[in-house]
Amino acid sequence: MTAIKVLYFAGLKEKIGHGAETITIPFDQSWTVAMLREHLVSLGQGRDCLATQKNLKSAVNHELAGFDSLILPGCEVAFFPPVTGG
């Protein structure tokens, strides 16, 4: 098990109720951003918006990443809508 820092921005932050959290996931297999998103949705508590947000974007360690991008132990993953303000 290892910890991943997950960040939420804009409307996602409002719907989920917080802008950041640390999630512990098992690394007995390779994880992708899509797998992390599915795991987060399964945790509930407003995270279902990750499945319904149109054109959801993601970043891994501050760089734009596709949902097929691999996540390594200790990564920071961010989710945000296609347009977000400062």
PDB file as gemmi writes it, atoms N, CA and C in Angstrom:
CRYST1    1.000    1.000    1.000  90.00  90.00  90.00 P 1                      
ATOM      1  N   MET A   1       0.849  -1.179   0.000  1.00  0.00           N  
ATOM      2  CA  MET A   1       0.000   0.000   0.000  1.00  0.00           C  
ATOM      3  C   MET A   1       0.896   1.244   0.000  1.00  0.00           C  
ATOM      4  N   THR A   2       0.471   2.216  -0.765  1.00  0.00           N  
ATOM      5  CA  THR A   2       1.215   3.466  -0.797  1.00  0.00           C  
ATOM      6  C   THR A   2       0.241   4.632  -0.916  1.00  0.00           C  
ATOM      7  N   ALA A   3       0.701   5.788  -0.532  1.00  0.00           N  
ATOM      8  CA  ALA A   3      -0.154   6.974  -0.524  1.00  0.00           C  
ATOM      9  C   ALA A   3       0.014   7.771  -1.813  1.00  0.00           C  
ATOM     10  N   ILE A   4      -1.106   8.252  -2.314  1.00  0.00           N  
ATOM     11  CA  ILE A   4      -1.159   9.127  -3.482  1.00  0.00           C  
ATOM     12  C   ILE A   4      -1.878  10.396  -3.047  1.00  0.00           C  
ATOM     13  N   LYS A   5      -1.303  11.537  -3.335  1.00  0.00           N  
ATOM     14  CA  LYS A   5      -1.984  12.797  -3.047  1.00  0.00           C  
ATOM     15  C   LYS A   5      -2.874  13.128  -4.235  1.00  0.00           C  
ATOM     16  N   VAL A   6      -4.142  13.397  -3.955  1.00  0.00           N  
ATOM     17  CA  VAL A   6      -5.113  13.707  -5.006  1.00  0.00           C  
ATOM     18  C   VAL A   6      -5.620  15.129  -4.783  1.00  0.00           C  
ATOM     19  N   LEU A   7      -5.597  15.926  -5.836  1.00  0.00           N  
ATOM     20  CA  LEU A   7      -6.064  17.310  -5.787  1.00  0.00           C  
ATOM     21  C   LEU A   7      -7.291  17.472  -6.674  1.00  0.00           C  
ATOM     22  N   TYR A   8      -8.226  18.304  -6.213  1.00  0.00           N  
ATOM     23  CA  TYR A   8      -9.441  18.604  -6.977  1.00  0.00           C  
ATOM     24  C   TYR A   8      -9.531  20.116  -7.144  1.00  0.00           C  
ATOM     25  N   PHE A   9      -9.908  20.570  -8.330  1.00  0.00           N  
ATOM     26  CA  PHE A   9      -9.986  21.999  -8.597  1.00  0.00           C  
ATOM     27  C   PHE A   9     -11.364  22.405  -9.105  1.00  0.00           C  
ATOM     28  N   ALA A  10     -11.643  23.692  -8.947  1.00  0.00           N  
ATOM     29  CA  ALA A  10     -12.866  24.337  -9.440  1.00  0.00           C  
ATOM     30  C   ALA A  10     -14.116  23.639  -8.912  1.00  0.00           C  
ATOM     31  N   GLY A  11     -15.080  23.363  -9.794  1.00  0.00           N  
ATOM     32  CA  GLY A  11     -16.346  22.767  -9.378  1.00  0.00           C  
ATOM     33  C   GLY A  11     -16.193  21.406  -8.727  1.00  0.00           C  
ATOM     34  N   LEU A  12     -15.165  20.661  -9.091  1.00  0.00           N  
ATOM     35  CA  LEU A  12     -14.939  19.352  -8.466  1.00  0.00           C  
ATOM     36  C   LEU A  12     -14.664  19.525  -6.978  1.00  0.00           C  
ATOM     37  N   LYS A  13     -13.858  20.515  -6.649  1.00  0.00           N  
ATOM     38  CA  LYS A  13     -13.537  20.806  -5.249  1.00  0.00           C  
ATOM     39  C   LYS A  13     -14.810  21.112  -4.469  1.00  0.00           C  
ATOM     40  N   GLU A  14     -15.690  21.896  -5.069  1.00  0.00           N  
ATOM     41  CA  GLU A  14     -16.948  22.254  -4.409  1.00  0.00           C  
ATOM     42  C   GLU A  14     -17.847  21.039  -4.228  1.00  0.00           C  
ATOM     43  N   LYS A  15     -17.953  20.200  -5.242  1.00  0.00           N  
ATOM     44  CA  LYS A  15     -18.834  19.030  -5.164  1.00  0.00           C  
ATOM     45  C   LYS A  15     -18.312  17.984  -4.185  1.00  0.00           C  
ATOM     46  N   ILE A  16     -17.000  17.806  -4.139  1.00  0.00           N  
ATOM     47  CA  ILE A  16     -16.409  16.790  -3.268  1.00  0.00           C  
ATOM     48  C   ILE A  16     -16.291  17.302  -1.832  1.00  0.00           C  
ATOM     49  N   GLY A  17     -16.153  18.616  -1.689  1.00  0.00           N  
ATOM     50  CA  GLY A  17     -16.121  19.204  -0.352  1.00  0.00           C  
ATOM     51  C   GLY A  17     -14.728  19.497   0.180  1.00  0.00           C  
ATOM     52  N   HIS A  18     -13.711  19.196  -0.585  1.00  0.00           N  
ATOM     53  CA  HIS A  18     -12.340  19.532  -0.196  1.00  0.00           C  
ATOM     54  C   HIS A  18     -11.452  19.520  -1.446  1.00  0.00           C  
ATOM     55  N   GLY A  19     -10.327  20.204  -1.345  1.00  0.00           N  
ATOM     56  CA  GLY A  19      -9.460  20.349  -2.502  1.00  0.00           C  
ATOM     57  C   GLY A  19      -8.322  19.358  -2.589  1.00  0.00           C  
ATOM     58  N   ALA A  20      -8.088  18.616  -1.508  1.00  0.00           N  
ATOM     59  CA  ALA A  20      -6.979  17.657  -1.521  1.00  0.00           C  
ATOM     60  C   ALA A  20      -7.234  16.551  -0.518  1.00  0.00           C  
ATOM     61  N   GLU A  21      -6.700  15.390  -0.828  1.00  0.00           N  
ATOM     62  CA  GLU A  21      -6.760  14.268   0.104  1.00  0.00           C  
ATOM     63  C   GLU A  21      -5.645  13.295  -0.241  1.00  0.00           C  
ATOM     64  N   THR A  22      -5.312  12.478   0.714  1.00  0.00           N  
ATOM     65  CA  THR A  22      -4.327  11.429   0.497  1.00  0.00           C  
ATOM     66  C   THR A  22      -5.059  10.100   0.493  1.00  0.00           C  
ATOM     67  N   ILE A  23      -4.877   9.340  -0.567  1.00  0.00           N  
ATOM     68  CA  ILE A  23      -5.538   8.050  -0.750  1.00  0.00           C  
ATOM     69  C   ILE A  23      -4.470   6.960  -0.699  1.00  0.00           C  
ATOM     70  N   THR A  24      -4.754   5.904   0.021  1.00  0.00           N  
ATOM     71  CA  THR A  24      -3.840   4.764   0.067  1.00  0.00           C  
ATOM     72  C   THR A  24      -4.351   3.695  -0.890  1.00  0.00           C  
ATOM     73  N   ILE A  25      -3.491   3.284  -1.802  1.00  0.00           N  
ATOM     74  CA  ILE A  25      -3.871   2.257  -2.777  1.00  0.00           C  
ATOM     75  C   ILE A  25      -2.797   1.172  -2.818  1.00  0.00           C  
ATOM     76  N   PRO A  26      -3.195  -0.054  -3.156  1.00  0.00           N  
ATOM     77  CA  PRO A  26      -2.210  -1.131  -3.266  1.00  0.00           C  
ATOM     78  C   PRO A  26      -1.451  -1.027  -4.589  1.00  0.00           C  
ATOM     79  N   PHE A  27      -0.170  -1.208  -4.544  1.00  0.00           N  
ATOM     80  CA  PHE A  27       0.626  -1.173  -5.765  1.00  0.00           C  
ATOM     81  C   PHE A  27       1.109  -2.565  -6.139  1.00  0.00           C  
ATOM     82  N   ASP A  28       0.207  -3.561  -6.006  1.00  0.00           N  
ATOM     83  CA  ASP A  28       0.540  -4.911  -6.437  1.00  0.00           C  
ATOM     84  C   ASP A  28       0.311  -5.079  -7.935  1.00  0.00           C  
ATOM     85  N   GLN A  29      -0.165  -4.007  -8.575  1.00  0.00           N  
ATOM     86  CA  GLN A  29      -0.358  -3.968 -10.020  1.00  0.00           C  
ATOM     87  C   GLN A  29      -0.098  -2.542 -10.481  1.00  0.00           C  
ATOM     88  N   SER A  30       0.055  -2.342 -11.771  1.00  0.00           N  
ATOM     89  CA  SER A  30       0.218  -0.987 -12.291  1.00  0.00           C  
ATOM     90  C   SER A  30      -1.114  -0.259 -12.201  1.00  0.00           C  
ATOM     91  N   TRP A  31      -1.069   0.998 -11.799  1.00  0.00           N  
ATOM     92  CA  TRP A  31      -2.271   1.827 -11.721  1.00  0.00           C  
ATOM     93  C   TRP A  31      -2.190   2.906 -12.787  1.00  0.00           C  
ATOM     94  N   THR A  32      -3.334   3.188 -13.404  1.00  0.00           N  
ATOM     95  CA  THR A  32      -3.443   4.302 -14.341  1.00  0.00           C  
ATOM     96  C   THR A  32      -4.318   5.374 -13.702  1.00  0.00           C  
ATOM     97  N   VAL A  33      -4.323   6.542 -14.313  1.00  0.00           N  
ATOM     98  CA  VAL A  33      -5.192   7.615 -13.837  1.00  0.00           C  
ATOM     99  C   VAL A  33      -6.651   7.161 -13.895  1.00  0.00           C  
ATOM    100  N   ALA A  34      -7.025   6.434 -14.939  1.00  0.00           N  
ATOM    101  CA  ALA A  34      -8.407   5.941 -15.064  1.00  0.00           C  
ATOM    102  C   ALA A  34      -8.760   4.997 -13.922  1.00  0.00           C  
ATOM    103  N   MET A  35      -7.842   4.121 -13.547  1.00  0.00           N  
ATOM    104  CA  MET A  35      -8.101   3.195 -12.439  1.00  0.00           C  
ATOM    105  C   MET A  35      -8.252   3.954 -11.123  1.00  0.00           C  
ATOM    106  N   LEU A  36      -7.423   4.984 -10.932  1.00  0.00           N  
ATOM    107  CA  LEU A  36      -7.537   5.795  -9.721  1.00  0.00           C  
ATOM    108  C   LEU A  36      -8.886   6.497  -9.690  1.00  0.00           C  
ATOM    109  N   ARG A  37      -9.298   7.048 -10.835  1.00  0.00           N  
ATOM    110  CA  ARG A  37     -10.600   7.725 -10.895  1.00  0.00           C  
ATOM    111  C   ARG A  37     -11.723   6.757 -10.525  1.00  0.00           C  
ATOM    112  N   GLU A  38     -11.706   5.554 -11.067  1.00  0.00           N  
ATOM    113  CA  GLU A  38     -12.729   4.552 -10.732  1.00  0.00           C  
ATOM    114  C   GLU A  38     -12.713   4.228  -9.241  1.00  0.00           C  
ATOM    115  N   HIS A  39     -11.530   4.103  -8.677  1.00  0.00           N  
ATOM    116  CA  HIS A  39     -11.401   3.818  -7.246  1.00  0.00           C  
ATOM    117  C   HIS A  39     -11.987   4.963  -6.419  1.00  0.00           C  
ATOM    118  N   LEU A  40     -11.675   6.187  -6.796  1.00  0.00           N  
ATOM    119  CA  LEU A  40     -12.192   7.348  -6.069  1.00  0.00           C  
ATOM    120  C   LEU A  40     -13.715   7.407  -6.148  1.00  0.00           C  
ATOM    121  N   VAL A  41     -14.271   7.163  -7.327  1.00  0.00           N  
ATOM    122  CA  VAL A  41     -15.731   7.162  -7.492  1.00  0.00           C  
ATOM    123  C   VAL A  41     -16.357   6.120  -6.569  1.00  0.00           C  
ATOM    124  N   SER A  42     -15.718   4.960  -6.440  1.00  0.00           N  
ATOM    125  CA  SER A  42     -16.258   3.895  -5.585  1.00  0.00           C  
ATOM    126  C   SER A  42     -16.263   4.280  -4.109  1.00  0.00           C  
ATOM    127  N   LEU A  43     -15.455   5.260  -3.730  1.00  0.00           N  
ATOM    128  CA  LEU A  43     -15.415   5.706  -2.337  1.00  0.00           C  
ATOM    129  C   LEU A  43     -16.597   6.606  -1.983  1.00  0.00           C  
ATOM    130  N   GLY A  44     -17.309   7.111  -2.995  1.00  0.00           N  
ATOM    131  CA  GLY A  44     -18.494   7.934  -2.765  1.00  0.00           C  
ATOM    132  C   GLY A  44     -18.151   9.309  -2.213  1.00  0.00           C  
ATOM    133  N   GLN A  45     -19.029   9.827  -1.374  1.00  0.00           N  
ATOM    134  CA  GLN A  45     -18.867  11.134  -0.725  1.00  0.00           C  
ATOM    135  C   GLN A  45     -18.629  12.256  -1.738  1.00  0.00           C  
ATOM    136  N   GLY A  46     -19.462  12.303  -2.763  1.00  0.00           N  
ATOM    137  CA  GLY A  46     -19.394  13.355  -3.760  1.00  0.00           C  
ATOM    138  C   GLY A  46     -18.423  13.108  -4.899  1.00  0.00           C  
ATOM    139  N   ARG A  47     -17.614  12.064  -4.779  1.00  0.00           N  
ATOM    140  CA  ARG A  47     -16.611  11.806  -5.810  1.00  0.00           C  
ATOM    141  C   ARG A  47     -17.207  11.254  -7.101  1.00  0.00           C  
ATOM    142  N   ASP A  48     -18.494  10.948  -7.099  1.00  0.00           N  
ATOM    143  CA  ASP A  48     -19.136  10.464  -8.325  1.00  0.00           C  
ATOM    144  C   ASP A  48     -19.058  11.507  -9.440  1.00  0.00           C  
ATOM    145  N   CYS A  49     -18.826  12.763  -9.075  1.00  0.00           N  
ATOM    146  CA  CYS A  49     -18.687  13.808 -10.095  1.00  0.00           C  
ATOM    147  C   CYS A  49     -17.475  13.550 -10.989  1.00  0.00           C  
ATOM    148  N   LEU A  50     -16.524  12.761 -10.520  1.00  0.00           N  
ATOM    149  CA  LEU A  50     -15.365  12.420 -11.351  1.00  0.00           C  
ATOM    150  C   LEU A  50     -15.770  11.552 -12.536  1.00  0.00           C  
ATOM    151  N   ALA A  51     -16.862  10.817 -12.386  1.00  0.00           N  
ATOM    152  CA  ALA A  51     -17.350   9.957 -13.469  1.00  0.00           C  
ATOM    153  C   ALA A  51     -18.279  10.707 -14.411  1.00  0.00           C  
ATOM    154  N   THR A  52     -18.910  11.767 -13.923  1.00  0.00           N  
ATOM    155  CA  THR A  52     -19.916  12.462 -14.728  1.00  0.00           C  
ATOM    156  C   THR A  52     -19.424  13.778 -15.325  1.00  0.00           C  
ATOM    157  N   GLN A  53     -18.309  14.305 -14.850  1.00  0.00           N  
ATOM    158  CA  GLN A  53     -17.771  15.566 -15.367  1.00  0.00           C  
ATOM    159  C   GLN A  53     -17.351  15.392 -16.824  1.00  0.00           C  
ATOM    160  N   LYS A  54     -17.948  16.177 -17.710  1.00  0.00           N  
ATOM    161  CA  LYS A  54     -17.584  16.104 -19.129  1.00  0.00           C  
ATOM    162  C   LYS A  54     -16.181  16.676 -19.333  1.00  0.00           C  
ATOM    163  N   ASN A  55     -15.420  16.026 -20.188  1.00  0.00           N  
ATOM    164  CA  ASN A  55     -14.082  16.489 -20.561  1.00  0.00           C  
ATOM    165  C   ASN A  55     -13.142  16.662 -19.368  1.00  0.00           C  
ATOM    166  N   LEU A  56     -13.284  15.815 -18.373  1.00  0.00           N  
ATOM    167  CA  LEU A  56     -12.432  15.872 -17.190  1.00  0.00           C  
ATOM    168  C   LEU A  56     -10.963  15.786 -17.604  1.00  0.00           C  
ATOM    169  N   LYS A  57     -10.148  16.615 -17.017  1.00  0.00           N  
ATOM    170  CA  LYS A  57      -8.710  16.629 -17.286  1.00  0.00           C  
ATOM    171  C   LYS A  57      -7.967  16.121 -16.056  1.00  0.00           C  
ATOM    172  N   SER A  58      -6.742  15.666 -16.285  1.00  0.00           N  
ATOM    173  CA  SER A  58      -5.927  15.200 -15.169  1.00  0.00           C  
ATOM    174  C   SER A  58      -4.473  15.608 -15.373  1.00  0.00           C  
ATOM    175  N   ALA A  59      -3.754  15.643 -14.271  1.00  0.00           N  
ATOM    176  CA  ALA A  59      -2.320  15.913 -14.294  1.00  0.00           C  
ATOM    177  C   ALA A  59      -1.647  14.980 -13.300  1.00  0.00           C  
ATOM    178  N   VAL A  60      -0.455  14.550 -13.639  1.00  0.00           N  
ATOM    179  CA  VAL A  60       0.353  13.740 -12.732  1.00  0.00           C  
ATOM    180  C   VAL A  60       1.651  14.509 -12.492  1.00  0.00           C  
ATOM    181  N   ASN A  61       1.900  14.788 -11.231  1.00  0.00           N  
ATOM    182  CA  ASN A  61       3.099  15.555 -10.852  1.00  0.00           C  
ATOM    183  C   ASN A  61       3.221  16.852 -11.649  1.00  0.00           C  
ATOM    184  N   HIS A  62       2.108  17.592 -11.730  1.00  0.00           N  
ATOM    185  CA  HIS A  62       2.047  18.929 -12.334  1.00  0.00           C  
ATOM    186  C   HIS A  62       2.159  18.952 -13.853  1.00  0.00           C  
ATOM    187  N   GLU A  63       2.016  17.797 -14.503  1.00  0.00           N  
ATOM    188  CA  GLU A  63       2.040  17.765 -15.966  1.00  0.00           C  
ATOM    189  C   GLU A  63       0.763  17.119 -16.475  1.00  0.00           C  
ATOM    190  N   LEU A  64       0.158  17.726 -17.504  1.00  0.00           N  
ATOM    191  CA  LEU A  64      -1.056  17.143 -18.071  1.00  0.00           C  
ATOM    192  C   LEU A  64      -0.829  15.677 -18.397  1.00  0.00           C  
ATOM    193  N   ALA A  65      -1.834  14.863 -18.081  1.00  0.00           N  
ATOM    194  CA  ALA A  65      -1.696  13.418 -18.275  1.00  0.00           C  
ATOM    195  C   ALA A  65      -3.006  12.847 -18.783  1.00  0.00           C  
ATOM    196  N   GLY A  66      -2.911  11.888 -19.664  1.00  0.00           N  
ATOM    197  CA  GLY A  66      -4.092  11.176 -20.139  1.00  0.00           C  
ATOM    198  C   GLY A  66      -4.531  10.155 -19.106  1.00  0.00           C  
ATOM    199  N   PHE A  67      -5.728   9.635 -19.284  1.00  0.00           N  
ATOM    200  CA  PHE A  67      -6.246   8.670 -18.316  1.00  0.00           C  
ATOM    201  C   PHE A  67      -5.546   7.317 -18.414  1.00  0.00           C  
ATOM    202  N   ASP A  68      -4.757   7.124 -19.461  1.00  0.00           N  
ATOM    203  CA  ASP A  68      -3.977   5.888 -19.568  1.00  0.00           C  
ATOM    204  C   ASP A  68      -2.572   6.043 -18.984  1.00  0.00           C  
ATOM    205  N   SER A  69      -2.270   7.219 -18.435  1.00  0.00           N  
ATOM    206  CA  SER A  69      -0.955   7.463 -17.835  1.00  0.00           C  
ATOM    207  C   SER A  69      -0.779   6.646 -16.566  1.00  0.00           C  
ATOM    208  N   LEU A  70       0.425   6.129 -16.382  1.00  0.00           N  
ATOM    209  CA  LEU A  70       0.722   5.344 -15.188  1.00  0.00           C  
ATOM    210  C   LEU A  70       0.964   6.246 -13.986  1.00  0.00           C  
ATOM    211  N   ILE A  71       0.565   5.743 -12.832  1.00  0.00           N  
ATOM    212  CA  ILE A  71       0.798   6.420 -11.563  1.00  0.00           C  
ATOM    213  C   ILE A  71       1.835   5.603 -10.806  1.00  0.00           C  
ATOM    214  N   LEU A  72       2.849   6.276 -10.323  1.00  0.00           N  
ATOM    215  CA  LEU A  72       3.882   5.617  -9.536  1.00  0.00           C  
ATOM    216  C   LEU A  72       3.690   5.953  -8.059  1.00  0.00           C  
ATOM    217  N   PRO A  73       4.214   5.127  -7.169  1.00  0.00           N  
ATOM    218  CA  PRO A  73       4.096   5.423  -5.739  1.00  0.00           C  
ATOM    219  C   PRO A  73       4.603   6.832  -5.432  1.00  0.00           C  
ATOM    220  N   GLY A  74       3.845   7.550  -4.618  1.00  0.00           N  
ATOM    221  CA  GLY A  74       4.227   8.891  -4.213  1.00  0.00           C  
ATOM    222  C   GLY A  74       3.824   9.995  -5.170  1.00  0.00           C  
ATOM    223  N   CYS A  75       3.163   9.663  -6.268  1.00  0.00           N  
ATOM    224  CA  CYS A  75       2.734  10.675  -7.241  1.00  0.00           C  
ATOM    225  C   CYS A  75       1.663  11.592  -6.658  1.00  0.00           C  
ATOM    226  N   GLU A  76       1.541  12.749  -7.286  1.00  0.00           N  
ATOM    227  CA  GLU A  76       0.444  13.666  -7.009  1.00  0.00           C  
ATOM    228  C   GLU A  76      -0.415  13.697  -8.267  1.00  0.00           C  
ATOM    229  N   VAL A  77      -1.712  13.454  -8.102  1.00  0.00           N  
ATOM    230  CA  VAL A  77      -2.632  13.420  -9.236  1.00  0.00           C  
ATOM    231  C   VAL A  77      -3.692  14.495  -9.025  1.00  0.00           C  
ATOM    232  N   ALA A  78      -3.930  15.305 -10.044  1.00  0.00           N  
ATOM    233  CA  ALA A  78      -4.937  16.357  -9.968  1.00  0.00           C  
ATOM    234  C   ALA A  78      -6.028  16.103 -10.998  1.00  0.00           C  
ATOM    235  N   PHE A  79      -7.260  16.427 -10.613  1.00  0.00           N  
ATOM    236  CA  PHE A  79      -8.406  16.357 -11.516  1.00  0.00           C  
ATOM    237  C   PHE A  79      -9.021  17.745 -11.600  1.00  0.00           C  
ATOM    238  N   PHE A  80      -9.405  18.150 -12.815  1.00  0.00           N  
ATOM    239  CA  PHE A  80      -9.970  19.483 -12.989  1.00  0.00           C  
ATOM    240  C   PHE A  80     -10.805  19.529 -14.262  1.00  0.00           C  
ATOM    241  N   PRO A  81     -11.771  20.459 -14.303  1.00  0.00           N  
ATOM    242  CA  PRO A  81     -12.565  20.623 -15.525  1.00  0.00           C  
ATOM    243  C   PRO A  81     -11.690  21.248 -16.611  1.00  0.00           C  
ATOM    244  N   PRO A  82     -12.161  21.230 -17.868  1.00  0.00           N  
ATOM    245  CA  PRO A  82     -11.334  21.727 -18.964  1.00  0.00           C  
ATOM    246  C   PRO A  82     -10.973  23.203 -18.858  1.00  0.00           C  
ATOM    247  N   VAL A  83     -11.773  23.985 -18.171  1.00  0.00           N  
ATOM    248  CA  VAL A  83     -11.483  25.403 -17.988  1.00  0.00           C  
ATOM    249  C   VAL A  83     -11.580  25.692 -16.503  1.00  0.00           C  
ATOM    250  N   THR A  84     -10.535  26.257 -15.952  1.00  0.00           N  
ATOM    251  CA  THR A  84     -10.537  26.609 -14.536  1.00  0.00           C  
ATOM    252  C   THR A  84      -9.904  27.979 -14.383  1.00  0.00           C  
ATOM    253  N   GLY A  85     -10.407  28.753 -13.470  1.00  0.00           N  
ATOM    254  CA  GLY A  85      -9.892  30.098 -13.255  1.00  0.00           C  
ATOM    255  C   GLY A  85      -8.810  30.130 -12.193  1.00  0.00           C  
ATOM    256  N   GLY A  86      -8.208  31.288 -12.032  1.00  0.00           N  
ATOM    257  CA  GLY A  86      -7.123  31.466 -11.069  1.00  0.00           C  
ATOM    258  C   GLY A  86      -7.663  31.686  -9.726  1.00  0.00           C  
TER     259      GLY A  86                                                      
END                                                                             
